[in-house]
Amino acid sequence: MTFHDLLRLRIDVFVVEQECAYAELDGRDTEPDTRHIWLDGTSGPMAYLRVLVEPGGASRIGRVATLAAARGNGLAGVLLDHVHATTPDPLVMDAQTYLVPWYTSMGYQRSGPEFIEDGIAHVPMTREPTGD
Ligand SMILES: CC(C)(COP(=O)(O)OP(=O)(O)OC[C@H]1O[C@@H](n2cnc3c(N)ncnc32)[C@H](O)[C@@H]1OP(=O)(O)O)[C@@H](O)C(=O)NCCC(=O)NCCS
């Protein structure tokens, strides 16, 4: 059931809410190094993200999502803090552009120009390990 509930959260947010038809199941969820990180509430997962290991050794954050009804409580920030505390590698992500100020406040920096993927504006960002 956990897999179902996490995937439902991802699809509810990225496919349904953001009205985006894309390959939500991209084949990377089952890679041996992939980490799935989430917070549970009484009715199941409320916030989720995944961390992929890239060929060059960086870790890639993606699928950052909080249930619409649970937003505004900093849950996604808790998940990201956990990643920062447990990941010795540089972190990379393709941030949705509207969230660049938020990610910047957590130590991410732009690493390239904005691009459009599946109709949504993104900015590549990186965060070097801080040693914390
Ligand atoms: C982005 C998201 C994961 C944040 O989750 P959350 O647990 O609700 O976290 P918060 O509500 O505390 O928001 C965190 C920060 O995101 C930013 N943010 C959230 N919604 C925003 C919006 N509509 N416009 C601009 N910034 C926004 C704010 O900086 C906010 O911090 P602040 O409230 O201290 O200013 C959640 O809004 C979500 O699931 N959005 C849809 C999916 C998505 O865009 N995912 C990110 C892909 S890169």
The ligand as an SDF file (V2000), in Angstrom:
LIG
                    3D

 48 50  0  0  0  0  0  0  0  0999 V2000
    6.3180   23.3470   -3.1230 C   0  0  0  0  0  0  0  0  0  0  0  0
    5.6550   22.4690   -2.0710 C   0  0  0  0  0  0  0  0  0  0  0  0
    6.2860   21.0850   -2.1040 C   0  0  0  0  0  0  0  0  0  0  0  0
    5.9420   23.1120   -0.6990 C   0  0  0  0  0  0  0  0  0  0  0  0
    5.4650   22.2240    0.2880 O   0  0  0  0  0  0  0  0  0  0  0  0
    4.9490   22.6860    1.7740 P   0  0  0  0  0  0  0  0  0  0  0  0
    5.1680   21.5080    2.6330 O   0  0  0  0  0  0  0  0  0  0  0  0
    3.5700   23.1440    1.6980 O   0  0  0  0  0  0  0  0  0  0  0  0
    5.8600   23.8700    2.1830 O   0  0  0  0  0  0  0  0  0  0  0  0
    5.4180   25.3920    2.5010 P   0  0  0  0  0  0  0  0  0  0  0  0
    3.9800   25.6660    2.2580 O   0  0  0  0  0  0  0  0  0  0  0  0
    5.9560   25.7070    3.8380 O   0  0  0  0  0  0  0  0  0  0  0  0
    6.1420   26.1970    1.4160 O   0  0  0  0  0  0  0  0  0  0  0  0
    7.5130   26.2070    1.3870 C   0  0  0  0  0  0  0  0  0  0  0  0
    7.9020   27.4000    0.5530 C   0  0  0  0  0  0  0  0  0  0  0  0
    7.5220   27.1950   -0.7910 O   0  0  0  0  0  0  0  0  0  0  0  0
    7.2890   28.4800   -1.3610 C   0  0  0  0  0  0  0  0  0  0  0  0
    5.9820   28.4390   -1.9910 N   0  0  0  0  0  0  0  0  0  0  0  0
    4.9970   27.5550   -1.7660 C   0  0  0  0  0  0  0  0  0  0  0  0
    3.9700   27.8210   -2.5980 N   0  0  0  0  0  0  0  0  0  0  0  0
    4.3380   28.8810   -3.3300 C   0  0  0  0  0  0  0  0  0  0  0  0
    3.7110   29.6200   -4.3640 C   0  0  0  0  0  0  0  0  0  0  0  0
    2.4870   29.3140   -4.8070 N   0  0  0  0  0  0  0  0  0  0  0  0
    4.3930   30.6530   -4.8990 N   0  0  0  0  0  0  0  0  0  0  0  0
    5.6390   30.9830   -4.4690 C   0  0  0  0  0  0  0  0  0  0  0  0
    6.2850   30.2970   -3.5000 N   0  0  0  0  0  0  0  0  0  0  0  0
    5.6280   29.2670   -2.9490 C   0  0  0  0  0  0  0  0  0  0  0  0
    7.3830   29.5060   -0.2520 C   0  0  0  0  0  0  0  0  0  0  0  0
    8.6660   30.0890   -0.3030 O   0  0  0  0  0  0  0  0  0  0  0  0
    7.2550   28.6590    0.9730 C   0  0  0  0  0  0  0  0  0  0  0  0
    7.9320   29.1240    2.0660 O   0  0  0  0  0  0  0  0  0  0  0  0
    7.3010   30.2790    2.9770 P   0  0  0  0  0  0  0  0  0  0  0  0
    5.8850   29.8900    3.2070 O   0  0  0  0  0  0  0  0  0  0  0  0
    8.1530   30.2300    4.1930 O   0  0  0  0  0  0  0  0  0  0  0  0
    7.4450   31.5170    2.1760 O   0  0  0  0  0  0  0  0  0  0  0  0
    4.1230   22.3890   -2.2740 C   0  0  0  0  0  0  0  0  0  0  0  0
    3.5980   23.6900   -2.3880 O   0  0  0  0  0  0  0  0  0  0  0  0
    3.7190   21.5750   -3.5050 C   0  0  0  0  0  0  0  0  0  0  0  0
    3.5420   20.3530   -3.4320 O   0  0  0  0  0  0  0  0  0  0  0  0
    3.5460   22.2560   -4.6620 N   0  0  0  0  0  0  0  0  0  0  0  0
    3.1600   21.5870   -5.8950 C   0  0  0  0  0  0  0  0  0  0  0  0
    4.2620   20.7050   -6.4520 C   0  0  0  0  0  0  0  0  0  0  0  0
    5.5360   21.4510   -6.7790 C   0  0  0  0  0  0  0  0  0  0  0  0
    5.5460   22.5180   -7.3690 O   0  0  0  0  0  0  0  0  0  0  0  0
    6.6630   20.8400   -6.3430 N   0  0  0  0  0  0  0  0  0  0  0  0
    7.9800   21.4010   -6.4850 C   0  0  0  0  0  0  0  0  0  0  0  0
    8.6650   20.8830   -7.6690 C   0  0  0  0  0  0  0  0  0  0  0  0
   10.2860   21.6390   -7.8510 S   0  0  0  0  0  0  0  0  0  0  0  0
  1  2  1  0
  2  3  1  0
  2  4  1  0
  2 36  1  0
  4  5  1  0
  5  6  1  0
  6  7  2  0
  6  8  1  0
  6  9  1  0
  9 10  1  0
 10 11  2  0
 10 12  1  0
 10 13  1  0
 13 14  1  0
 14 15  1  0
 15 16  1  0
 15 30  1  0
 16 17  1  0
 17 18  1  0
 17 28  1  0
 18 19  1  0
 18 27  1  0
 19 20  2  0
 20 21  1  0
 21 22  1  0
 21 27  2  0
 22 23  1  0
 22 24  2  0
 24 25  1  0
 25 26  2  0
 26 27  1  0
 28 29  1  0
 28 30  1  0
 30 31  1  0
 31 32  1  0
 32 33  2  0
 32 34  1  0
 32 35  1  0
 36 37  1  0
 36 38  1  0
 38 39  2  0
 38 40  1  0
 40 41  1  0
 41 42  1  0
 42 43  1  0
 43 44  2  0
 43 45  1  0
 45 46  1  0
 46 47  1  0
 47 48  1  0
M  END
$$$$
